[in-house]
Amino acid sequence: MWMTATPEPAVELKGIVKRFPGVVANRDVCLKVQRGHVHAVVGENGAGKSTLMKILYGMQRPDEGEIRINGAPVTFRSPSDAIAAGIGMVHQHFMLADNFTVLENVILGSEPRQAGTVIDFSAARKRIREISDAYGLGVNPDSLVESLGVGDRQRVEILKVLYRGAKILILDEPTAVLVPQEVEELFASLRGLVREGHTVLFISHKLDEVLSVADEITVIRRGTTVETVNPGQTTARRLAELMVGSELPVPELRESTVTDVVALAVEGLTVRTPEGRPIVDDVSFEIRKGEVLGIAGVEGNGQAELVEAIMGIRPAAGTIRLSDTDITGWTTRRRRVSGVGHIPEDRHRHGLLLEAPLWENRILGHQTEKPNAKGPWIDRSGARKDTARIVDEYDVRTPGIDVHASALSGGNQQKLIVGREMSGDPVVLIASHPTRGVDVGAQAAIWDHLRAARARGLAVLLISADLDELIGMSDTLKVICGGRIVRAVDPHNVTPEELGSAMTGAGGEA
């Protein structure tokens, strides 16, 4: 009787070890990914997931172990080798040139040629549109990347990988910036990809999403594989326990701490493009001490510009009041010194100097304030001491305060920023995606710090793509669409699906 041979796995990692000075990032990691499957890899920030994926993509070389692609052993010396083997990676932090168009970013290094010399932009544009339409990415090849929101940048990265013909896709936190409807569209695209024989490695911290899309799930903890499970035979709570040894955290505010004292008032705020088009259109709201005001909206509907206007980074019409003081004409520096903290939406582009030590990153935006300064001079000793306090208080896992920020995992980078911005007892905190791309442990820690500061009277403007976070962590919740506040919803009664519908304009204005 003839036996059907079992197909070789698309990816097999055996005994992978990767050491860095003072730390073992991967320790005897084993992973087997079947062809035509979505295989999720979950674990805490710092568990070794990103290092493992960089090894698979040729960005780093393992100290020990073997990589097999479709059953054949391979050695990758660079991402070019991995791309040639049919592997593509969409990084959590985007690898795009802001001053290039979508088309130029997508074809960079893979330019189609006419007569061997001239770039065939027409063929490239046609191919990009075909891929965008086929997978519902909705990307305009002629848009300038610097004009795109975070969600659109994510889709450009996915398109770039597909354009290069990858059969094995590594997606690092691909849903971090998407609303539920967009997540379902992405998942439909992934299912279409696997039906065509593609294989997807899906890195995520959103355990419910992992359970809904993955065919297998591998948990990594402290640098090594713990267990591979069938999503139909496990739960989010069980995955969280495997990842961090504790139950899945829940975003909730519990008792109300909202006072009658207005901490921040925005009246008629309008931001326009250079051409005069309003991207924030006559927005007004108040946030009281002890209150979290959540703003829900699909990426690119004016959230980023609203934050920049409040911070004084972008010119705007209208009035902004901090307590009883009109700060509309104030500089960003004066606003920050007066008690406006800011957690930026992109920690790499706007929150950190990646090649600077942690203690220097601690003083960013606060370099004229104690304990970071004595008169006009930087107080190096005071800054270092306070950085050590933040590292301890906010559980920033690092060998020391002199390591570069780039050496930290995403969750630990975020905890450093949260600690920095909540130091000095700010009056108002503008929190843009404060838990984006962090694991359940770091997420729970950040929620705890926000709850504690709220109880002390902090007013928080919370902008997030995580609808469960918005609903659970907001005292008041408003929806922004097309640059306008179109609806107020009750966070105690609304569901993520209802909120997602409101964000896309369903149901009209309130």
C-alpha positions as CSV (number, residue, x, y, z in Angstrom):
1,M,0.0,0.0,0.0
2,W,1.4,3.4,-1.0
3,M,1.8,6.0,1.6
4,T,1.5,9.8,0.9
5,A,4.6,11.6,1.9
6,T,4.1,14.3,4.5
7,P,5.1,17.7,2.9
8,E,8.1,19.4,4.4
9,P,7.4,22.4,6.7
10,A,7.7,25.8,5.0
11,V,9.9,26.9,7.9
12,E,11.8,24.8,10.5
13,L,14.0,26.3,13.2
14,K,16.1,23.8,15.2
15,G,18.0,24.6,18.4
16,I,18.4,28.3,17.6
17,V,20.7,30.2,20.0
18,K,21.5,33.9,19.9
19,R,23.7,35.6,22.5
20,F,24.3,39.3,23.0
21,P,26.6,40.9,25.6
22,G,25.1,40.1,29.0
23,V,22.0,38.3,27.7
24,V,20.9,35.2,25.8
25,A,18.0,36.4,23.5
26,N,17.2,32.9,22.1
27,R,18.0,29.6,23.9
28,D,17.4,26.3,22.0
29,V,14.3,27.6,20.1
30,C,12.5,25.1,18.0
31,L,9.7,26.1,15.6
32,K,8.0,24.2,12.8
33,V,5.6,26.1,10.5
34,Q,3.5,24.1,8.0
35,R,3.2,25.4,4.4
36,G,-0.1,27.2,3.8
37,H,-0.8,27.9,7.4
38,V,-1.0,31.0,9.6
39,H,1.4,30.3,12.5
40,A,1.3,32.7,15.4
41,V,4.2,33.4,17.7
42,V,3.3,35.1,21.0
43,G,5.3,36.1,24.1
44,E,6.2,39.0,26.3
45,N,8.2,41.9,25.0
46,G,11.8,40.8,25.5
47,A,10.9,37.1,25.2
48,G,13.0,36.8,22.0
49,K,10.3,36.8,19.3
50,S,11.8,39.7,17.4
51,T,15.3,38.4,17.6
52,L,14.1,35.0,16.3
53,M,12.2,36.7,13.3
54,K,15.3,38.8,12.5
55,I,17.3,35.6,12.4
56,L,14.8,34.0,10.0
57,Y,14.9,37.2,7.9
58,G,18.7,37.3,7.7
59,M,19.1,40.5,9.8
60,Q,21.0,38.6,12.4
61,R,22.9,35.3,12.4
62,P,22.3,32.6,15.0
63,D,25.2,31.5,17.2
64,E,23.9,27.9,17.1
65,G,21.1,26.0,15.4
66,E,19.7,25.3,11.9
67,I,17.2,27.0,9.6
68,R,15.4,24.9,7.0
69,I,13.1,26.4,4.3
70,N,10.9,23.9,2.5
71,G,13.1,21.1,4.0
72,A,16.4,22.5,2.7
73,P,19.0,23.9,5.2
74,V,19.8,27.5,4.5
75,T,22.3,30.1,5.7
76,F,21.2,33.8,5.5
77,R,23.9,36.4,5.5
78,S,21.5,39.3,4.9
79,P,17.8,40.1,4.2
80,S,18.6,39.8,0.5
81,D,19.3,36.1,1.0
82,A,16.0,35.7,2.8
83,I,14.1,37.6,0.1
84,A,15.7,35.4,-2.6
85,A,14.4,32.4,-0.6
86,G,10.9,33.8,-0.7
87,I,10.7,35.3,2.7
88,G,9.3,38.8,3.4
89,M,9.0,40.7,6.7
90,V,6.7,43.5,7.7
91,H,8.3,45.2,10.7
92,Q,6.3,46.6,13.6
93,H,8.3,49.9,13.1
94,F,8.0,50.8,9.5
95,M,10.9,50.8,7.1
96,L,9.7,53.5,4.7
97,A,11.3,56.7,3.3
98,D,8.9,59.6,4.2
99,N,10.0,61.7,1.2
100,F,9.3,59.0,-1.3
101,T,5.9,58.0,-2.8
102,V,4.3,54.7,-2.1
103,L,5.3,53.5,-5.5
104,E,9.0,54.5,-5.0
105,N,9.0,52.8,-1.5
106,V,7.5,49.6,-2.9
107,I,9.9,49.2,-5.8
108,L,13.0,50.4,-4.1
109,G,15.7,47.8,-4.8
110,S,13.3,45.9,-7.0
111,E,12.7,48.4,-9.9
112,P,11.2,47.0,-13.1
113,R,13.2,48.1,-16.1
114,Q,12.5,49.0,-19.7
115,A,15.4,48.0,-22.1
116,G,17.4,47.1,-19.0
117,T,18.0,50.8,-18.0
118,V,14.9,53.0,-17.6
119,I,12.6,52.3,-14.7
120,D,9.2,51.1,-15.9
121,F,7.0,53.2,-13.6
122,S,3.8,52.3,-15.6
123,A,4.3,48.6,-15.1
124,A,5.1,49.1,-11.4
125,R,2.0,51.3,-10.8
126,K,-0.2,48.7,-12.6
127,R,1.3,45.8,-10.5
128,I,0.9,47.8,-7.2
129,R,-2.8,48.6,-8.0
130,E,-3.4,44.9,-8.8
131,I,-1.9,43.7,-5.5
132,S,-3.7,46.5,-3.6
133,D,-7.1,45.6,-5.1
134,A,-6.5,41.8,-4.7
135,Y,-5.9,42.0,-1.0
136,G,-8.1,45.0,-0.1
137,L,-5.2,47.3,0.9
138,G,-6.6,50.5,-0.6
139,V,-3.2,52.0,-1.3
140,N,-2.7,54.9,-3.7
141,P,0.8,54.3,-5.4
142,D,1.3,58.1,-6.0
143,S,0.7,59.2,-2.4
144,L,3.7,60.7,-0.5
145,V,4.5,58.5,2.5
146,E,4.9,61.4,4.8
147,S,1.3,62.3,4.2
148,L,0.0,58.9,5.3
149,G,-1.4,57.9,8.6
150,V,0.0,55.0,10.6
151,G,-2.6,52.6,9.3
152,D,-1.8,53.4,5.7
153,R,1.9,53.0,6.3
154,Q,1.2,49.5,7.7
155,R,-0.6,48.6,4.5
156,V,2.2,49.9,2.3
157,E,4.7,47.7,4.2
158,I,2.4,44.6,3.5
159,L,2.1,45.6,-0.2
160,K,5.9,46.0,-0.4
161,V,6.4,42.4,0.7
162,L,3.8,41.0,-1.6
163,Y,5.3,43.0,-4.6
164,R,8.6,41.2,-4.1
165,G,6.8,37.8,-4.4
166,A,7.3,36.5,-0.9
167,K,5.7,33.1,-0.3
168,I,6.6,33.2,3.5
169,L,5.4,36.4,5.2
170,I,6.5,37.5,8.7
171,L,4.0,40.0,10.0
172,D,5.1,41.8,13.2
173,E,2.0,43.2,15.0
174,P,0.1,43.8,11.8
175,T,-3.2,44.8,13.5
176,A,-1.8,47.3,16.0
177,V,-3.3,50.2,14.1
178,L,-6.5,48.7,12.7
179,V,-10.1,48.9,13.9
180,P,-12.1,45.7,14.1
181,Q,-13.6,46.0,10.6
182,E,-10.1,46.5,9.2
183,V,-8.8,43.6,11.2
184,E,-11.4,41.3,9.6
185,E,-10.4,42.6,6.2
186,L,-6.8,41.8,6.9
187,F,-7.6,38.4,8.2
188,A,-9.7,37.7,5.0
189,S,-6.6,38.7,3.0
190,L,-4.4,36.4,5.0
191,R,-6.8,33.5,4.5
192,G,-6.8,34.3,0.8
193,L,-3.0,34.2,0.9
194,V,-2.8,30.8,2.6
195,R,-5.3,29.4,0.1
196,E,-2.9,30.3,-2.6
197,G,-0.1,28.5,-0.8
198,H,1.5,31.4,1.1
199,T,2.7,30.8,4.7
200,V,2.3,33.5,7.4
201,L,4.2,33.9,10.6
202,F,2.0,36.2,12.7
203,I,3.5,38.0,15.6
204,S,1.0,39.6,17.9
205,H,0.1,40.6,21.5
206,K,-3.7,40.5,20.8
207,L,-4.5,37.0,21.9
208,D,-8.1,37.0,20.8
209,E,-7.0,37.9,17.3
210,V,-4.4,35.2,17.4
211,L,-7.0,32.6,18.4
212,S,-9.3,33.7,15.5
213,V,-6.7,33.7,12.7
214,A,-4.0,31.2,13.5
215,D,-3.8,27.5,12.6
216,E,-1.1,26.9,15.3
217,I,0.3,29.1,18.1
218,T,3.8,28.9,19.6
219,V,4.5,30.6,22.9
220,I,8.0,31.9,23.7
221,R,9.0,32.8,27.2
222,R,12.4,34.1,28.3
223,G,14.1,33.2,25.1
224,T,12.9,29.7,24.5
225,T,9.8,27.9,23.1
226,V,7.4,26.8,25.8
227,E,4.6,25.1,23.9
228,T,2.8,25.0,20.5
229,V,-0.9,24.7,20.8
230,N,-4.0,24.4,18.6
231,P,-6.1,27.5,18.9
232,G,-9.3,25.4,19.1
233,Q,-8.0,23.7,22.2
234,T,-6.9,26.7,24.2
235,T,-8.0,30.2,25.5
236,A,-6.6,33.7,25.7
237,R,-6.4,33.3,29.5
238,R,-4.3,30.1,29.0
239,L,-2.0,31.7,26.5
240,A,-1.5,34.7,28.8
241,E,-0.5,32.2,31.6
242,L,1.9,30.5,29.3
243,M,3.4,33.9,28.3
244,V,3.8,35.6,31.6
245,G,2.6,33.3,34.3
246,S,-0.5,35.4,35.1
247,E,-4.0,35.9,34.0
248,L,-5.0,38.1,31.1
249,P,-5.3,41.8,32.2
250,V,-8.6,43.6,31.7
251,P,-8.7,47.4,30.9
252,E,-11.1,48.9,33.4
253,L,-11.3,52.0,35.5
254,R,-13.4,50.7,38.4
255,E,-14.6,53.6,40.6
256,S,-15.1,57.1,39.2
257,T,-12.5,59.8,40.1
258,V,-13.9,62.6,37.8
259,T,-14.1,66.0,39.5
260,D,-15.8,69.3,38.5
261,V,-12.4,71.0,37.8
262,V,-11.6,71.5,34.1
263,A,-8.0,70.7,33.4
264,L,-8.0,71.1,29.6
265,A,-10.5,72.9,27.4
266,V,-10.3,72.9,23.6
267,E,-12.7,75.3,21.8
268,G,-13.2,75.4,18.0
269,L,-9.9,73.9,17.2
270,T,-9.2,73.8,13.5
271,V,-6.1,72.6,11.6
272,R,-5.8,73.1,7.9
273,T,-3.5,71.7,5.2
274,P,-1.3,74.1,3.2
275,E,-4.0,74.1,0.6
276,G,-6.6,75.2,3.2
277,R,-8.5,71.9,3.7
278,P,-9.5,71.4,7.3
279,I,-8.0,68.1,8.8
280,V,-9.2,69.0,12.3
281,D,-12.5,70.8,11.9
282,D,-14.0,72.9,14.7
283,V,-13.3,70.4,17.5
284,S,-14.3,71.3,21.1
285,F,-14.2,69.3,24.3
286,E,-13.2,69.5,28.0
287,I,-11.3,67.1,30.2
288,R,-11.7,67.3,34.0
289,K,-9.2,66.4,36.6
290,G,-9.4,62.7,37.3
291,E,-11.1,62.0,33.9
292,V,-9.9,60.0,30.9
293,L,-11.4,61.2,27.7
294,G,-11.1,58.6,24.9
295,I,-11.0,59.6,21.2
296,A,-12.0,56.8,18.8
297,G,-11.4,57.0,15.1
298,V,-10.0,55.2,12.1
299,E,-6.4,56.2,11.6
300,G,-6.0,59.3,9.5
301,N,-9.2,61.1,10.6
302,G,-7.3,64.0,12.3
303,Q,-6.2,62.4,15.6
304,A,-2.5,63.0,15.0
305,E,-3.1,66.6,13.9
306,L,-5.3,67.2,17.0
307,V,-2.6,66.0,19.3
308,E,0.1,68.1,17.5
309,A,-2.1,71.2,17.8
310,I,-2.7,70.7,21.5
311,M,1.0,70.2,22.0
312,G,1.8,73.4,20.0
313,I,3.7,71.4,17.3
314,R,1.2,72.4,14.5
315,P,-0.4,75.8,14.0
316,A,-4.2,75.9,14.6
317,A,-7.1,78.2,15.0
318,G,-9.3,78.1,18.1
319,T,-8.6,78.2,21.8
320,I,-6.7,75.9,24.1
321,R,-6.9,76.4,27.9
322,L,-4.9,74.6,30.5
323,S,-6.9,75.0,33.7
324,D,-7.9,78.7,33.6
325,T,-5.0,79.8,31.4
326,D,-5.2,80.4,27.7
327,I,-2.1,78.6,26.2
328,T,-3.1,78.9,22.6
329,G,0.0,81.0,21.7
330,W,2.4,79.2,23.9
331,T,5.4,77.2,22.6
332,T,5.6,73.5,23.0
333,R,8.4,73.9,25.6
334,R,6.2,76.2,27.7
335,R,3.2,73.8,27.5
336,R,5.3,70.9,28.7
337,V,6.9,72.8,31.5
338,S,3.4,73.9,32.6
339,G,2.3,70.3,33.0
340,V,1.3,68.8,29.6
341,G,2.8,65.3,29.2
342,H,2.8,63.5,25.8
343,I,3.1,59.9,25.0
344,P,3.6,60.0,21.2
345,E,2.0,57.5,18.8
346,D,5.3,56.3,17.3
347,R,7.9,55.8,20.0
348,H,10.8,55.4,17.5
349,R,10.1,58.5,15.4
350,H,8.9,60.9,18.1
351,G,9.6,59.4,21.5
352,L,13.2,58.2,21.7
353,L,16.7,58.7,20.6
354,L,17.4,55.1,19.8
355,E,21.2,55.4,19.8
356,A,21.3,57.4,23.0
357,P,21.5,55.9,26.5
358,L,18.4,55.5,28.7
359,W,19.3,58.4,31.0
360,E,19.5,60.8,28.1
361,N,16.2,59.6,26.8
362,R,14.7,60.2,30.2
363,I,15.4,63.9,29.9
364,L,14.0,64.4,26.4
365,G,11.5,67.2,26.6
366,H,12.2,67.8,30.3
367,Q,15.8,68.9,30.0
368,T,15.1,72.3,31.7
369,E,13.3,70.8,34.7
370,K,14.4,69.3,37.9
371,P,15.9,66.7,38.6
372,N,17.4,66.9,35.1
373,A,18.7,70.4,35.3
374,K,20.5,72.8,37.7
375,G,19.9,76.3,36.4
376,P,20.9,76.4,32.7
377,W,22.9,73.1,33.0
378,I,22.0,69.5,32.6
379,D,22.2,67.8,36.0
380,R,23.8,64.5,34.9
381,S,23.7,63.0,38.4
382,G,20.1,63.9,39.0
383,A,19.0,62.7,35.6
384,R,20.8,59.3,36.1
385,K,19.3,58.9,39.6
386,D,15.8,59.6,38.3
387,T,16.2,57.3,35.4
388,A,17.1,54.5,37.8
389,R,13.9,55.4,39.7
390,I,11.8,55.1,36.5
391,V,13.5,51.8,35.6
392,D,12.6,50.4,39.0
393,E,9.1,51.9,39.4
394,Y,7.9,51.1,35.8
395,D,9.7,47.8,35.6
396,V,11.8,48.7,32.6
397,R,13.8,45.6,32.0
398,T,17.4,46.6,31.1
399,P,20.9,45.7,32.1
400,G,21.5,49.4,33.1
401,I,20.7,53.0,32.4
402,D,23.7,53.4,30.1
403,V,22.5,51.0,27.4
404,H,21.0,52.5,24.2
405,A,17.3,52.7,23.9
406,S,17.5,50.5,20.7
407,A,18.7,47.6,22.9
408,L,15.3,47.5,24.7
409,S,12.3,45.6,23.6
410,G,9.3,47.6,22.4
411,G,7.4,47.2,25.6
412,N,10.3,48.3,27.8
413,Q,10.9,51.3,25.5
414,Q,7.2,52.2,26.0
415,K,7.4,51.8,29.8
416,L,10.4,54.2,29.8
417,I,8.4,56.8,27.9
418,V,5.3,56.4,30.1
419,G,7.5,56.8,33.2
420,R,9.2,59.9,31.7
421,E,5.9,61.6,30.8
422,M,4.2,60.8,34.1
423,S,7.1,62.1,36.2
424,G,6.8,65.5,37.7
425,D,3.0,65.2,38.3
426,P,1.7,66.6,35.0
427,V,-1.8,68.3,34.9
428,V,-2.7,66.7,31.6
429,L,-1.4,63.7,29.7
430,I,-1.9,63.3,26.0
431,A,-1.6,59.5,25.5
432,S,-1.5,58.4,21.9
433,H,-1.7,54.6,21.6
434,P,0.1,54.1,25.0
435,T,0.0,50.3,24.8
436,R,0.6,49.8,21.1
437,G,2.7,46.8,20.3
438,V,3.4,45.8,23.9
439,D,2.7,42.5,25.6
440,V,0.0,41.7,28.1
441,G,2.4,42.3,31.1
442,A,3.5,45.7,29.9
443,Q,0.0,46.6,28.9
444,A,-1.3,45.8,32.4
445,A,1.5,47.8,34.0
446,I,0.8,50.9,31.8
447,W,-3.0,50.6,32.6
448,D,-2.1,50.4,36.3
449,H,0.0,53.6,36.1
450,L,-2.7,55.5,34.2
451,R,-5.4,54.4,36.8
452,A,-3.2,55.5,39.7
453,A,-2.4,58.9,38.1
454,R,-6.1,59.4,37.3
455,A,-6.9,58.8,40.9
456,R,-4.4,61.5,41.8
457,G,-6.3,64.0,39.6
458,L,-4.5,63.6,36.2
459,A,-6.6,64.5,33.2
460,V,-5.9,62.1,30.3
461,L,-6.7,62.4,26.6
462,L,-6.5,58.8,25.4
463,I,-6.2,58.0,21.6
464,S,-6.0,54.4,20.8
465,A,-6.7,51.9,18.0
466,D,-7.4,49.2,20.7
467,L,-11.2,49.5,21.1
468,D,-11.3,47.3,24.2
469,E,-8.7,49.7,25.8
470,L,-10.7,52.8,24.8
471,I,-14.0,51.4,26.2
472,G,-12.4,50.0,29.4
473,M,-10.1,53.0,30.2
474,S,-12.4,55.9,29.3
475,D,-14.7,57.9,31.5
476,T,-16.0,59.7,28.5
477,L,-15.7,58.6,24.9
478,K,-16.0,60.6,21.6
479,V,-15.8,59.5,18.0
480,I,-13.8,61.5,15.4
481,C,-14.5,61.1,11.7
482,G,-13.2,63.4,8.9
483,G,-11.6,65.7,11.5
484,R,-14.8,66.3,13.3
485,I,-16.2,65.0,16.6
486,V,-19.3,63.3,15.3
487,R,-20.6,61.4,18.3
488,A,-20.3,60.8,22.0
489,V,-20.9,57.2,23.2
490,D,-21.2,55.7,26.7
491,P,-18.2,53.5,27.3
492,H,-20.1,51.6,29.9
493,N,-22.7,50.3,27.3
494,V,-21.0,50.4,23.9
495,T,-19.5,47.3,22.3
496,P,-16.3,47.2,20.2
497,E,-18.4,46.4,17.1
498,E,-20.8,49.3,17.8
499,L,-17.8,51.6,18.3
500,G,-16.1,50.4,15.2
501,S,-19.3,51.1,13.2
502,A,-19.5,54.6,14.6
503,M,-15.9,55.2,13.7
504,T,-16.6,54.4,10.0
505,G,-19.5,56.9,9.9
506,A,-22.4,54.4,10.3
507,G,-25.4,55.8,12.0
508,G,-24.7,59.5,11.3
509,E,-23.7,62.2,13.7
510,A,-25.0,62.4,17.2
